[in-house]
Amino acid sequence: MNKPPPPTAATIAYKEAGLQLQLAMGIAYTGNPDADFASLLLAYNKGTAALARIALEHGKDPEIQRIARQVLETSVRQEEQLNAWGSVHP
């Protein structure tokens, strides 16, 4: 039987980013739907930003590179918005 090839650096990075995303999504719920949404979306956006960075570092396809840049820009912008909201709504 043929053994599968060893994982690439990208695969290892994606697996680690996925694990970190799962851990980050385990927020302490407050009962406030707005605050919980903000906390979850912050965790999610950090995870999607990490995935986009991996795609930009390791990927080759121009369309995926374009999508990854868009995802990263959106994630960063939303993180800034949510952090600004959180500073006014502790």
Secondary structure, 3 states (H helix, E strand, C coil): CCCCCCCCHHHHHHHHHHHHHHHHCCCCCCCCHHHHHHHHHHHHHHHHHHHHHHHHHHCCCHHHHHHHHHHHHHHHHHHHHHHHHHHHCC
